[in-house]
């Protein structure tokens, strides 16, 4: 089962090949943005996220899905895996004070 972009302009499609995951996706954190900021996945897909910060501590947080990962500025990306079981559109935020209000928000769609 491959990761689907659902024909939307929502960012790159994760590439298959990670053991135990349907694909991997790199997400860059920087003041004050996620790159990419819109992500789409299929219900039941497992994705390994490679999270990296360009400047300081950030979070990759989707409260409705129970995701709240701290991302520090390190040479190597931090890996986190997640299986998307619930369809819907979810708000992605950085919970560091002031970051969400400065525009560090994104969107995850699960179909």
Protein Blocks (a to p, Z undefined) as FASTA:
>chain_A
ZZdeklpaebjaddehiehiabdcdddddddddddfbdcddehiacddddddfkbccddd
dfknopacdddddfbdcddddddfbgcddddddfbghklmnopacddddZZ
